[in-house]
Structures are given as structure tokens and as C-alpha cells.
């Protein structure tokens, strides 16, 4: 009897596909550290200890790490939540932190993400980078290192399309298969074949697939047992039972284009599990709307190859191909997001405009060693758990800055004499990409819509528009920075001003530990204003919480900045709801001195302008410039109005 056999790789597990991926990894490392330090568990072993695994599940649930209802198998859920960290060497099989895991946790706890490594990526990303270089997944009797396979293909082609990344990259499971995938990509780009052909080429070469196909073609009648046998479902063969009805209705429709059969077929396809159902619908029907199919019947069915086959054997062969093609694409779709999340932790891969490519310095790094990568790509690492140097991972990775500089000159036609030259080139390219992203993804209408979504806390929508690798307060700060960048005529180094961690695609990341949340915007002198600094404090707290959480930190941040910098500076406090007591406190700061800790220095008062998102929307709608706002803020600051009326009269009505 043919059985399911894996034909692709994936990183991690779909049960640990969480939003705020980086933060969740860091949090779980911290939780594991805390769990194992508890006297009750300090000397326990994880392996085959279902009771302990259940206790860990209860522990992280109690800490708010997971919010779902109680899992039916808590021990299984605990294993799944941690297995991805085992795979990349941050914890060992006993779920204890490895040296690599300890190094990552230390970086997260310190909040020091400096870029003092050969790739010029944040220090936490450099840990992930080294871990993914070492990560090897068992496949048949060998191993495959997915990240090295990806970087080899990117060094070979320059970039991959989203479809190539999704459907072909994970099929590169050996040197032979990688060579086949390279040929497939070249053929696809030349128009000689398509993605489906490439997937089927891999499946058709598998013995279990050929055996199942022979059973299907030689069966006298197609019944439930045959369908379950040839489906080779990787979870349970009962999932394939709906295909029997689909098969029978397809055969009936091929012989009689009847409205009622078309309607039954649409209903039957809906019962197929997973995204395979969607692929069948897209293939068979010209609409996804049940109401249209029920109204128009056979007119909604496409004239596909399946209905034009010469005889029953040809029909069976085409059905069998489609059955496994759509299953494979559904599985690979499921793995796409998982693989992307892990690869993005390295901050070396760019996912933009439906393409995947290496960032500038990483691209130089891998192009230098491209011809040696496949020698390592299908081997197991001996030091997965170690916090080691690149050279200790493999001699091929022990390259110099000079080699990277030379390759940058060759690939990008830029003169590189020292580290500053390449950093300058990378920064220039980052701003070009950032401005292009602002144009394409964050138009004025989108920014206004996002402000409303922040007000209503439509968190799922916000995540879908911006990123799911950051929490909502971090995204609010990020969107506020983009808004202010546009208001300021795109002047200044906003990527530095944000004081946020950004991934390679220049989208925000939330870490387990947080620093200050200011946007520190620097302005050079113009005819409209002197040189000065603007601190923007962003919060989504409201009502009494806003008083407790924001009044002291906002004034302290501005006060400390003024004490430590001999320049003009003021603060804008941005929120979705402005509490009257917060307004009163900030207005009072105009005349209240602020002292250093030892009392040796002080400032006489502070300028803090509170702001609601509703007014930010007005600014965007009216296309007001920063020069206009600076004048308005000055006038409002000098106003003698009482605090109760001040915001409405001097901010809202003036805008």
C-alpha cells in the first residue's frame, strides 16, 4: 500500500506561527529559563515526561504567552510550541537553553541590537543568521540546510519570484533535486514550462506516487478504499473521502453538462479539506460565489482539460495529477509563511514586490562563496547549539570585509574604500526602498484609515496592512513616524529618528524588552524655524490609565533631553484619546522647573503639545506642512487660555 512520503522541507511547525514572531521567540526563551529555575522542575527531564510538558503548558498559559482555550493535549501543545526552537538550536531536546539561546536572550534583555558584525545586521539577527546557517532538517537518509539552499539560489539567480520561493525552493532537498529546480526555474522564465509542471516533475519521480497512480489506473471501479489508498493523506486517510464524490461528479459532468450536476460538484468541492478545495474551485469554476453557481449552473464551469480527455483512463490520469498537484500546492502554501518568518529573523532577506532577494551586504557575502555552498547545504552541523563564529560553522563562511568590499564594487558599481563607503551606500539604498514603500503602501488615504483603526483598535486589520511581527503600540509609533516624515517633506533620517527595530523590509519588529518609545526628529534651521529637535511620544492608553502611564514619563523624557542637549527641543504627545488631566499637566509644565537628579542643573519649563489622532487626520487631509504646524504650536504654547478650553480652541479649531 503506498504511503505518504515527504517531498519538501519546512522550518519550524505550523503550531508556532505566531504574530510578533521575534518577540514570541525571545519571550519563550525567557519563560523556559524561568521554568527550569523553579525548584519543582530544576532537576526534571523533558523527554517522555508528559506530566512535565503539561505543567509547562499551564505555566506559559498562566504567564499570558498563549491565550487559546485549554488544548485537548496540553503535553503535545507544549512540545509543538517549543519544537521550532529545538530545530534552530536555541534550546536542546530537553528544552534547556543552549549557548546560542542564552546569547540571543542576553541581547534581547539588554536591548543592545548594534550592527557590529561583518554583515552589518542587528546583533540578534546575526545570532539567527548563524543558527539558520547551521540548521539542518533530516530528509530521507540525509540532511538539508534550507537557509543555505535559499541563499545559493538567490546568489545564482539574483532573486526569486514569490511563486518560485513558495512552490519550488522547498522541493530542493538534495544536490540532484536542487539542480533540477534550477533547470525548472530557467525553463519557467524562458516560458517553456510552468510552476505546476515543475511540481509534478518532482512528484512523478517518487516511487509511492508511481505506485498509487498504477493502483488508480488499474482499479476496475473507483470506490472509497481506492480513493483513500491513492490519496496517501499525510494526516489521516479519512480526509480524502470527499474526493470520491468529486471524482464521480466530474465524470458525470464530463459526459453530461447538466446544471444540477454542476451545483452538486461545487458543493462537493467545498467539502475537500484545506486550500486544495480553493485550487479545485479555481480550476473548475469561473466564480467562487455559491449564489452564482446555484443560479447559473453549468455556465459557471470552465472548459478544462479534464473534460476534454479522450477516454476514462486519460480522465483518471488527469484527475490523479490534479489531486496531488493541488494537495502539494496547498501544503507548500501553508509552509510559505512559516519559512518566510524564520528567514526574516536573519534580516538578510528582502520580501518585496512579490520577489525575494538578499540585502546588499549579505548578497555580497553569499556571492563570494556561492560555488562552495552546495558542499555544505546537505550536511548536518556539528555545533548547532553553540554560540560560535562564522568560521566555526564552516571554513567557507570565514571571509573578510575586503572580499565583501570587492564584491560590492563588482556587483553594484560603487567605490568601496572602507566600511563607511559601504554603510553609506546601504543607507542610501534603504531610503530609496523606504520612500518607494511609503509611496506604494502608505498613501495619505491609508494613513488616515490606519489612524481610525488605531482609534477603534481594529488590531487584526492593522496587522494585515502593516506587519504581524510587531505589536499594535509599536506599529502606531511606526505609522506616526511615517506620517510625520511626510508632513516634514521627507526631510531627515527618519529611519534613525524612529528608535525602532526594523527588519530587512523596513517594517517594525517588537522585541521582548523595550527601550524608550520616543521618535526623535531632528530639524535643521530654515526660514520658518530654527534648528531644533522634536520628541514625539506615542501612546494608545486612555482614560485613567493615560494619567498613570504617560504624565510622568513624557515630561521626564523631554526634561532629561533638554538637560543633556544644549539645543531647542519640545515634545508632541500623540494619542487616540486625550485625557483632560493630561492636557492640564502638560500645560502646567510650561512654568514648572525640571531638575537633574543632583539638583545641579535645571530648565525653567517645557513645551509639550498634546495631540489626538483625529487632528493628525485633519493635518493629512489638509496637506499641512511642518512649518505651518511649528507656527501653530508656538502660538498655542504662548496662549493664556485655561487648560479646559485650550486644546479645543488652540489646536482643534486652529487646524
DAPE-V522169 format. One record per pair of residues at least 24 apart in sequence whose C-alpha atoms are under 10 Angstrom apart, sorted by the first residue. I is the first residue (numbers start at 1). J is the second residue. Records with the same first field share a line. If there is no record, write none. Layout:
I->J + J
This chain:
1->208 + 211 + 212 + 215 + 229 + 230 + 232
2->207 + 208 + 209 + 210 + 211 + 212 + 213 + 215 + 229 + 230 + 231 + 232
3->207 + 208 + 209 + 211 + 212 + 229 + 230 + 231 + 232 + 233 + 234
4->208 + 209 + 229 + 230 + 231 + 232 + 233 + 234 + 235
5->140 + 206 + 207 + 208 + 209 + 232 + 233 + 234
6->139 + 140 + 171 + 173 + 203 + 206 + 234
7->139 + 140 + 170 + 171 + 172 + 173 + 199 + 202 + 203 + 206 + 328
8->139 + 167 + 168 + 169 + 170 + 171 + 172 + 173 + 202 + 328 + 331 + 332 + 335
9->137 + 138 + 139 + 144 + 145 + 146 + 169 + 170 + 171 + 172 + 173 + 332 + 335 + 339
10->137 + 146 + 170 + 171 + 332 + 334 + 335 + 336 + 338 + 339 + 340 + 342
11->84 + 87 + 88 + 132 + 135 + 136 + 137 + 145 + 146 + 147 + 170 + 335 + 336 + 337 + 338 + 339 + 340 + 341 + 342 + 343
12->80 + 81 + 82 + 83 + 84 + 85 + 86 + 87 + 88 + 137 + 335 + 338 + 339 + 341 + 342
13->80 + 81 + 82 + 83 + 84 + 85 + 87 + 335 + 338 + 339
14->80 + 81 + 84 + 334 + 335 + 337 + 338 + 339
15->77 + 78 + 79 + 80 + 81 + 82 + 83 + 84 + 338
16->77 + 80 + 81 + 82 + 83 + 84 + 85 + 338
17->81 + 84 + 337 + 338 + 339 + 341 + 342
18->66 + 81 + 338 + 341 + 468 + 469
19->341 + 463 + 467 + 468 + 469 + 470 + 471
20->341 + 463 + 467 + 468 + 469 + 470 + 471 + 472 + 508 + 509 + 510 + 511 + 512
21->341 + 342 + 344 + 345 + 468 + 469 + 470 + 509 + 510 + 511
22->108 + 124 + 125 + 341 + 342 + 344 + 345 + 469 + 470 + 509 + 510 + 511 + 512
23->108 + 469 + 470 + 471 + 509 + 510 + 511 + 512 + 513
24->65 + 66 + 469 + 510 + 511 + 512
25->81 + 82 + 84 + 85 + 90 + 101 + 104 + 105 + 511 + 512
26->101 + 104 + 105 + 106 + 107 + 108 + 109 + 511 + 512 + 513
27->60 + 65 + 105 + 108 + 511 + 512 + 513
28->60 + 65 + 81 + 82 + 85 + 105 + 512
29->82 + 85 + 90 + 91 + 95 + 96 + 97 + 98 + 101 + 102 + 104 + 105 + 512
30->97 + 101 + 102 + 105 + 106 + 108 + 109 + 512
31->56 + 59 + 60 + 63 + 65
32->56 + 59 + 60 + 82 + 91 + 95 + 96 + 97
33->95 + 96 + 97 + 101 + 102 + 105
34->59
35->59 + 60 + 96
36->95 + 96 + 97
44->94
45->93 + 94 + 95 + 96
46->79 + 93 + 94 + 95 + 96
47->79 + 93 + 94 + 95
48->75 + 94
49->75
50->74 + 75 + 76 + 78 + 79
51->75
52->78
53->77 + 78 + 79
54->78 + 79
57->81
84->342
86->135 + 384 + 385
87->131 + 132 + 134 + 135 + 136 + 137 + 384 + 385
88->128 + 130 + 131 + 132 + 133 + 134 + 135 + 136 + 137 + 342 + 384 + 385
89->128 + 131 + 132 + 134 + 135 + 136 + 383 + 384 + 385 + 386 + 387
90->127 + 128 + 131 + 384 + 385 + 386 + 387
91->384 + 385
92->384 + 385
97->385
98->384 + 385 + 386 + 387
99->384 + 385 + 386 + 387 + 388
100->127 + 128 + 130 + 131 + 383 + 384 + 385 + 386 + 387 + 388
101->127 + 128 + 131 + 385 + 386 + 387
102->386 + 387
103->127 + 386 + 387
104->128 + 387
105->512 + 513
107->513
108->511 + 512 + 513 + 514
109->511 + 512 + 513 + 514
110->513 + 514 + 515
111->501 + 511 + 512 + 513 + 514 + 515
112->515
113->501
117->401
118->361 + 362 + 365 + 390 + 399 + 400 + 401 + 404 + 419
119->347 + 348 + 359 + 360 + 361 + 362 + 363 + 364 + 365 + 401 + 404
120->347 + 348 + 361 + 362 + 419 + 422 + 423 + 426
121->346 + 347 + 348 + 361 + 362 + 503 + 504
122->346 + 347 + 501 + 502 + 503
123->346
124->345 + 346 + 347
125->344 + 345 + 346 + 347 + 348 + 503 + 504
126->345 + 346 + 347 + 348
127->345 + 346 + 387 + 388 + 389
128->342 + 343 + 344 + 345 + 346 + 347
129->342 + 343 + 344 + 345 + 346 + 347 + 348 + 390
130->346 + 384 + 386 + 387 + 388 + 389 + 390 + 393 + 397
131->346 + 381 + 383 + 384 + 385 + 386 + 387 + 388 + 393
132->342 + 343 + 345 + 346 + 384
133->346 + 376 + 377 + 381 + 384 + 390 + 393 + 394 + 397
134->376 + 377 + 379 + 380 + 381 + 382 + 383 + 384 + 385 + 386 + 390 + 393 + 394
135->377 + 379 + 380 + 381 + 383 + 384 + 385
136->377 + 378 + 379 + 380 + 381 + 384
137->173 + 378 + 379 + 380
138->173 + 378 + 379 + 380
139->173 + 174 + 378
140->173 + 174
142->173 + 174 + 378 + 379 + 380
143->173 + 174 + 377 + 378 + 379 + 380 + 381
144->172 + 173 + 174 + 175 + 374 + 376 + 377 + 378 + 379 + 380
145->173 + 174 + 374 + 376 + 377 + 378 + 379 + 380 + 381
146->170 + 172 + 173 + 339 + 343 + 377 + 378
147->339 + 342 + 343 + 346 + 377
148->366 + 370 + 373 + 374 + 376 + 377 + 378
149->173 + 174 + 175 + 178 + 373 + 374 + 376 + 377 + 378
150->343 + 349 + 356 + 357 + 358 + 377
151->348 + 349 + 357 + 358 + 362 + 363 + 365 + 366 + 367 + 370 + 373 + 377
152->178 + 366 + 367 + 369 + 370 + 371 + 372 + 373 + 374 + 377
153->178 + 181 + 182 + 357 + 370 + 373
154->349 + 356 + 357 + 358 + 363 + 366 + 367 + 370
155->357 + 358 + 362 + 363 + 364 + 365 + 366 + 367 + 368 + 369 + 370 + 371 + 373
156->182 + 366 + 367 + 370 + 371
157->182 + 185 + 186 + 357
158->356 + 357 + 358 + 363 + 367
159->350 + 351 + 355 + 356 + 357 + 358
160->185 + 351 + 354 + 355 + 356 + 357 + 358
161->185 + 351 + 352 + 353 + 354 + 355 + 356 + 357
162->336 + 351 + 352 + 353 + 354 + 355 + 356
163->195 + 333 + 336 + 354 + 355 + 356
164->188 + 195 + 198 + 355 + 356
165->332 + 336 + 339 + 340 + 354 + 355 + 356
166->329 + 331 + 332 + 333 + 334 + 335 + 336 + 337 + 339 + 340
167->195 + 196 + 198 + 199 + 328 + 329 + 330 + 331 + 332 + 333 + 335 + 336
168->195 + 196 + 198 + 199 + 202 + 332
169->332 + 336
170->332 + 335 + 336 + 339
171->198 + 199 + 202 + 203 + 332
172->202
173->377 + 378
174->374 + 377 + 378 + 379
175->374 + 375 + 377 + 378
177->202
178->374
195->329
196->322 + 325 + 326 + 328 + 329
197->325
199->324 + 325 + 328 + 329
200->321 + 322 + 324 + 325 + 328
203->321 + 324 + 325 + 328
204->321 + 324
208->232
209->320 + 321 + 324
212->320
213->316 + 317 + 320 + 321
214->317
216->313 + 316 + 317 + 320
217->312 + 313 + 314 + 315 + 316 + 317 + 320
218->313
222->247 + 248 + 316
223->247 + 248
227->320
230->320 + 323 + 324
231->320 + 323 + 324 + 327
232->324
233->324 + 327
239->271 + 272 + 273 + 274
240->271 + 272 + 273 + 323
241->271 + 272
242->268 + 269 + 270 + 271 + 272 + 273
243->268 + 269 + 271 + 272 + 273 + 323
244->268
245->269 + 271
246->270 + 271 + 272 + 280 + 319
247->315 + 316 + 319 + 320 + 323
250->284 + 306 + 307 + 315 + 319
251->306 + 307 + 312 + 315 + 316 + 319
252->307
253->298 + 301 + 307
254->303 + 306 + 307 + 308 + 309 + 315
255->307
256->298
257->297 + 298 + 299 + 301 + 307
258->297 + 298 + 299
259->293 + 294 + 295 + 296 + 297 + 298 + 299 + 300 + 301
260->293 + 294 + 296 + 297 + 298
261->297 + 298
262->293 + 294 + 296 + 297 + 298 + 299 + 300 + 301
263->290 + 292 + 293 + 294 + 295 + 296 + 297 + 298 + 300 + 301
264->293 + 294 + 297
265->293 + 297 + 301
266->290 + 293 + 294 + 297 + 300 + 301
267->293 + 294
273->327 + 330
274->327 + 330 + 331 + 334
275->326 + 327 + 328 + 329 + 330 + 331 + 333 + 334
276->322 + 323 + 324 + 325 + 326 + 327 + 328 + 329 + 330 + 331 + 333
277->326 + 327 + 330
278->326 + 330
279->322 + 323 + 325 + 326 + 327 + 329 + 330
280->322 + 323 + 326 + 327
283->322 + 326
341->469
344->503 + 504 + 505
345->503 + 504 + 509
346->503 + 504
347->502 + 503 + 504 + 505 + 506
348->503 + 504 + 505
349->503 + 504 + 505
350->503 + 504 + 505 + 506
351->504 + 505
352->433 + 437 + 505
353->437 + 440
358->504
359->426 + 429 + 430 + 504 + 505
360->404 + 408 + 411 + 412 + 422 + 425 + 426 + 429 + 430
361->401 + 404 + 405 + 407 + 408 + 422 + 423 + 426
362->404
363->404 + 407 + 408 + 411
364->403 + 404 + 405 + 406 + 407 + 408 + 409 + 410 + 411 + 412
365->397 + 399 + 400 + 401 + 403 + 404 + 405 + 407 + 408
366->396 + 397 + 404 + 407
367->404 + 407 + 408 + 411
368->396 + 397 + 399 + 403 + 404 + 406 + 407
369->396 + 397 + 398 + 399
370->396
371->396
372->396 + 397
373->397
427->493 + 495
430->495 + 504 + 505 + 506
431->493 + 494 + 495 + 506
433->505 + 506
434->482 + 494 + 495 + 505 + 506 + 507
435->482 + 486 + 490
437->505 + 506 + 507
438->482 + 483 + 485 + 486
441->465 + 466
442->466 + 479 + 482 + 483
443->483 + 486
444->483 + 486 + 617 + 620 + 621 + 623
445->617 + 620 + 621
447->479 + 480 + 482 + 483 + 616 + 617 + 620
448->483 + 613 + 614 + 616 + 617 + 618 + 619 + 620 + 621
449->617
450->476 + 479 + 480 + 613 + 617
451->476 + 479 + 480 + 575 + 576 + 612 + 613 + 614 + 616 + 617
452->576 + 613 + 614 + 617
453->576
454->540 + 575 + 576 + 613
455->540 + 575 + 576 + 577 + 612 + 613 + 614
456->576
457->540 + 576
466->507 + 508
467->507 + 508 + 509
468->507 + 508 + 509 + 510
469->502 + 503 + 507 + 508 + 509 + 510 + 511
470->501 + 502 + 507 + 508 + 509 + 510 + 511
471->508 + 509 + 510 + 511
472->510 + 540
473->510 + 517 + 538 + 539 + 540 + 541
474->500 + 501 + 508 + 509 + 510 + 511 + 514 + 517 + 538 + 539
475->500 + 507 + 508 + 509 + 510
476->538 + 539 + 540 + 574 + 575 + 576
477->508 + 517 + 518 + 519 + 536 + 537 + 538 + 539 + 540 + 574
478->502 + 507 + 508 + 509 + 519 + 538
479->508
480->519 + 536 + 537 + 538 + 574 + 613 + 616
481->518 + 519 + 520 + 521 + 536 + 538
483->616 + 617 + 619 + 620
484->519 + 521 + 536 + 616 + 620 + 625 + 626
485->521 + 626
486->620 + 623 + 624 + 625 + 626
487->616 + 619 + 620 + 623 + 624 + 625 + 626 + 627 + 628 + 629
488->521 + 523 + 624 + 625 + 626 + 627 + 629
489->625 + 626 + 627
491->521 + 522 + 523 + 524
492->521 + 522 + 523 + 524
493->521 + 522 + 523
494->519 + 520 + 521 + 522
495->519
496->520 + 521 + 522
497->521 + 522 + 534 + 535 + 536
498->536
516->553 + 557
517->554 + 557
518->554 + 557 + 558 + 571 + 572 + 573
519->571 + 572
520->569 + 571
521->569 + 571
522->569
523->569
526->627
527->627
528->626 + 627 + 628 + 630 + 631
529->626 + 627 + 628 + 630 + 631
530->567 + 568
531->567 + 568 + 569
532->567 + 568 + 569 + 570
533->561 + 562 + 565 + 567 + 568 + 569 + 570 + 571
534->558 + 568 + 569 + 570 + 571 + 572 + 608
535->561 + 569 + 570 + 571 + 572 + 573 + 608
536->570 + 571 + 572 + 573 + 574 + 608 + 609 + 610
537->571 + 572 + 573 + 574 + 575 + 608 + 610 + 611
538->572 + 573 + 574 + 575 + 576 + 611
539->573 + 574 + 575 + 576 + 577
540->574 + 575 + 576 + 577 + 578
541->575 + 576 + 577 + 578 + 579
542->575 + 576 + 577 + 578 + 579
543->577 + 578 + 579 + 580 + 581 + 582
544->579 + 581 + 582
545->579
546->575 + 577 + 578 + 579 + 581 + 582
547->578 + 579 + 580 + 581 + 582 + 583 + 585
548->582
550->582
551->581 + 582 + 583 + 584 + 585 + 586
552->582 + 585 + 586
554->586 + 608
555->585 + 586 + 589 + 594 + 606 + 607 + 608
556->594 + 595
558->594 + 606 + 607 + 608
559->589 + 593 + 594 + 595 + 596 + 602 + 603 + 604 + 605 + 606 + 607
560->594 + 595 + 596 + 597 + 602 + 603
562->594 + 602 + 603 + 605 + 606
563->594 + 595 + 596 + 601 + 602 + 603
564->596 + 601
569->606 + 607 + 608
570->606 + 607 + 608 + 609
571->606 + 607 + 608 + 609 + 610
572->607 + 608 + 609 + 610 + 611 + 633
573->608 + 609 + 610 + 611 + 612
574->609 + 610 + 611 + 612 + 613 + 615 + 616
575->610 + 611 + 612 + 613 + 614 + 616
576->611 + 612 + 613 + 614 + 615 + 616
577->611 + 612 + 613 + 614
578->610 + 611 + 612 + 613 + 647
579->610 + 612
580->643 + 644 + 645 + 647
581->643 + 644
582->610 + 643
583->608 + 609 + 610 + 611 + 643 + 644 + 646 + 647
584->642 + 643 + 644 + 646 + 647
585->643
586->610 + 643
587->637 + 639 + 642 + 643 + 646 + 647
588->643
590->637 + 638
606->637
607->633 + 634 + 637 + 638
608->633 + 637
609->633 + 634 + 636 + 637 + 647 + 651
610->647 + 651
611->647 + 651 + 652
612->647 + 651 + 652
614->652
615->651 + 652 + 653 + 655
616->655
618->652 + 655
619->655
622->655
624->655
628->655
629->655
